[in-house]
Amino acid sequence: MPNLQHQTTKTMTSNIISEIKNKYKIMIYEGEGFKQAWYNGTLTDTPEQVKDKLELALKHYFTKDLFISTFESDETSPYQFTYIIVIPIHT
């Protein structure tokens, strides 16, 4: 049985990404690391944190395209995490 909280978080994150794309008329490219963390439910960031990171990048970088990927913990970390990183793409 799928985890309802995980499904809700996935839907909220997807809606936020679509909302940002439409609001700012930009492209957001999703890297493989982000897609896997999103699909598997291992993304540490909340949907609100995803939105904040995307809007912060748009505020500080004059770009129309963003790339989102992840930064993950390794075996030396005291706890596991997978945060998104936002990379502005200048075309």
C-alpha positions as CSV (number, residue, x, y, z in Angstrom):
1,M,0.0,0.0,0.0
2,P,1.5,3.4,-1.0
3,N,2.4,5.8,1.8
4,L,-0.3,8.5,1.7
5,Q,2.0,11.2,3.2
6,H,4.6,10.5,0.5
7,Q,2.0,10.7,-2.3
8,T,0.7,14.0,-0.9
9,T,4.2,15.4,-0.7
10,K,5.0,14.3,-4.2
11,T,1.8,16.0,-5.5
12,M,2.4,19.2,-3.6
13,T,6.0,19.4,-4.9
14,S,4.9,18.7,-8.4
15,N,2.2,21.4,-8.1
16,I,4.7,23.9,-6.7
17,I,7.1,23.3,-9.6
18,S,4.3,23.8,-12.1
19,E,3.1,26.9,-10.3
20,I,6.6,28.4,-10.4
21,K,7.0,27.6,-14.1
22,N,3.7,29.3,-15.0
23,K,4.1,32.3,-12.7
24,Y,7.6,33.2,-13.9
25,K,7.3,31.8,-17.4
26,I,10.5,29.7,-17.0
27,M,11.7,26.2,-17.7
28,I,12.7,24.0,-14.8
29,Y,14.8,21.0,-15.7
30,E,14.7,18.2,-13.3
31,G,17.9,16.2,-12.9
32,E,18.0,12.5,-12.4
33,G,19.0,12.8,-8.8
34,F,15.9,15.0,-8.1
35,K,13.6,12.7,-10.0
36,Q,14.8,9.6,-8.1
37,A,14.6,11.3,-4.7
38,W,11.1,12.7,-5.5
39,Y,9.8,9.4,-6.8
40,N,11.3,7.3,-3.9
41,G,10.3,9.7,-1.2
42,T,13.8,10.4,0.0
43,L,13.7,14.1,-0.6
44,T,14.4,15.9,2.8
45,D,13.1,19.3,1.7
46,T,9.4,20.0,2.2
47,P,7.4,21.3,-0.7
48,E,7.5,24.8,0.9
49,Q,11.3,24.6,1.1
50,V,11.4,23.6,-2.6
51,K,9.3,26.7,-3.5
52,D,11.5,28.9,-1.3
53,K,14.7,27.7,-3.0
54,L,13.3,28.1,-6.5
55,E,12.1,31.6,-5.8
56,L,15.3,32.6,-4.1
57,A,17.3,31.5,-7.1
58,L,15.0,33.6,-9.4
59,K,15.3,36.6,-7.1
60,H,19.1,36.6,-7.2
61,Y,19.9,35.3,-10.7
62,F,18.4,36.9,-13.7
63,T,17.7,33.8,-15.7
64,K,14.7,32.1,-17.3
65,D,15.8,28.6,-16.8
66,L,16.6,26.6,-13.7
67,F,18.0,23.1,-13.1
68,I,17.2,21.2,-10.0
69,S,19.3,18.4,-8.7
70,T,20.2,17.0,-5.2
71,F,22.9,17.0,-2.6
72,E,22.9,13.8,-0.7
73,S,24.6,12.5,2.5
74,D,27.2,9.8,2.3
75,E,28.3,7.1,4.7
76,T,30.3,9.6,6.9
77,S,27.2,11.7,7.7
78,P,25.5,11.1,11.1
79,Y,22.1,11.1,9.4
80,Q,20.7,10.6,5.9
81,F,19.5,13.6,3.9
82,T,18.7,14.5,0.3
83,Y,18.3,18.3,-0.3
84,I,17.5,19.9,-3.6
85,I,20.0,22.3,-5.1
86,V,18.9,24.9,-7.7
87,I,21.3,25.9,-10.5
88,P,20.5,28.9,-12.7
89,I,21.1,28.3,-16.4
90,H,22.2,31.3,-18.3
91,T,21.4,31.0,-22.0
